[in-house]
Amino acid sequence: MDYLAINKKAWDAKTKVHVKSQFYDIPSFVKSKNSLNPIELDALSDVAGKSLLHLQCHFGMDSLSWAHLGATVTAVDLSPVAIEQAMALSKQCKVPADFICDDVIHYMQQGRAFDVVFTSYGAICWLPDISIWAQGVSRQLKAGGTFFMAEFHPIYDLIAGYSYFHKSEPDVEEEGVYTENSENQEKQTIAVWSHPISDVITALIDAGLTIQSFNEYDFSPYDCFENMLERKPGEYIAKHQGKNVPLVYGIKAIKPHA
Ligand SMILES: C[S@@+](CC[C@H](N)C(=O)[O-])C[C@H]1O[C@@H](n2cnc3c(N)ncnc32)[C@H](O)[C@@H]1O
């Protein structure tokens, strides 16, 4: 199965809907030039003057937010539509960043020397092999460089009916868009994989990174799952049998000096 072709087609279609959504709210972004959440802003507190690689950048709002904070940003995404939109947004905001259309696994085959590698919210489920991904992440960092990821928690996926544990074959399914303007939008075929947190941590350690912090959050900054409640601005929670579900986790790791 050509999972890259399937997911590229899906993300091209989703992006066209996302850019018109209130969920992403591009007009407000153009004014604020910030789409980052406290989780990642606290983890990567000072990016000014640093080179930063953003993996799976979608149409670039987070990439441009890091650039606005002073980072020199390279951002990679599979979807040509997303990358075109990111370049247009960069021009509109007058915030430069280097946007590259590629599969992140292919892009990360070549070693580079970034100060920071960042990925977030809905990224790794599109990748079949988390060990290959982690080795790629490590190759992109200079010695002493920092990796940070904020990702949706796989416990939510389990409750939503997905496997918690990894299977080599993807779940292939029809999925709609998560933005509020999803009505009348065609569903897209997607191919996704589960990655339990232990697999992610082990893969990063095996790739030579030192884990600095691991946190779990009982909220999501996004209202993107069913039946979420807004606990306070920017914190959406979900309940399972009356208890808060872990919705996001964050991992910060360093590439040690040799
Ligand atoms: C949920 S979005 C990530 C959103 C992200 N938090 C942001 O900055 O907006 C997932 C992104 O992963 C991209 N993607 C999926 N598979 C990919 C791959 N193999 N290589 C690069 N990008 C990929 C999609 O095109 C999509 O833009």
The ligand as an SDF file (V2000), in Angstrom:
LIG
                    3D

 27 29  0  0  0  0  0  0  0  0999 V2000
   -2.3430   17.1830   12.4600 C   0  0  0  0  0  0  0  0  0  0  0  0
   -1.2180   17.9150   11.3290 S   0  0  0  0  0  0  0  0  0  0  0  0
    0.0200   18.5170   12.4080 C   0  0  0  0  0  0  0  0  0  0  0  0
   -0.4350   19.7840   12.9710 C   0  0  0  0  0  0  0  0  0  0  0  0
    0.6720   20.5460   13.6080 C   0  0  0  0  0  0  0  0  0  0  0  0
    0.5550   20.4560   15.0190 N   0  0  0  0  0  0  0  0  0  0  0  0
    0.7050   21.9970   13.1860 C   0  0  0  0  0  0  0  0  0  0  0  0
    1.7240   22.6100   13.3090 O   0  0  0  0  0  0  0  0  0  0  0  0
   -0.3200   22.5240   12.7220 O   0  0  0  0  0  0  0  0  0  0  0  0
   -0.3540   16.5490   10.6160 C   0  0  0  0  0  0  0  0  0  0  0  0
    0.5410   16.9850    9.4640 C   0  0  0  0  0  0  0  0  0  0  0  0
    1.4090   15.8800    9.1740 O   0  0  0  0  0  0  0  0  0  0  0  0
    1.6490   15.8940    7.7790 C   0  0  0  0  0  0  0  0  0  0  0  0
    2.1880   14.5760    7.4090 N   0  0  0  0  0  0  0  0  0  0  0  0
    1.5660   13.3710    7.4300 C   0  0  0  0  0  0  0  0  0  0  0  0
    2.4250   12.3970    7.0810 N   0  0  0  0  0  0  0  0  0  0  0  0
    3.6240   13.0050    6.8330 C   0  0  0  0  0  0  0  0  0  0  0  0
    4.9060   12.5260    6.4270 C   0  0  0  0  0  0  0  0  0  0  0  0
    5.1400   11.2370    6.2190 N   0  0  0  0  0  0  0  0  0  0  0  0
    5.8940   13.4330    6.2450 N   0  0  0  0  0  0  0  0  0  0  0  0
    5.6690   14.7670    6.4370 C   0  0  0  0  0  0  0  0  0  0  0  0
    4.4830   15.2670    6.8420 N   0  0  0  0  0  0  0  0  0  0  0  0
    3.4690   14.3980    7.0360 C   0  0  0  0  0  0  0  0  0  0  0  0
    0.3130   16.2400    7.1710 C   0  0  0  0  0  0  0  0  0  0  0  0
    0.4310   16.7180    5.8530 O   0  0  0  0  0  0  0  0  0  0  0  0
   -0.2000   17.2990    8.1670 C   0  0  0  0  0  0  0  0  0  0  0  0
    0.1060   18.5940    7.7220 O   0  0  0  0  0  0  0  0  0  0  0  0
  1  2  1  0
  2  3  1  0
  2 10  1  0
  3  4  1  0
  4  5  1  0
  5  6  1  0
  5  7  1  0
  7  8  2  0
  7  9  1  0
 10 11  1  0
 11 12  1  0
 11 26  1  0
 12 13  1  0
 13 14  1  0
 13 24  1  0
 14 15  1  0
 14 23  1  0
 15 16  2  0
 16 17  1  0
 17 18  1  0
 17 23  2  0
 18 19  1  0
 18 20  2  0
 20 21  1  0
 21 22  2  0
 22 23  1  0
 24 25  1  0
 24 26  1  0
 26 27  1  0
M  CHG  2   2   1   9  -1
M  END
$$$$
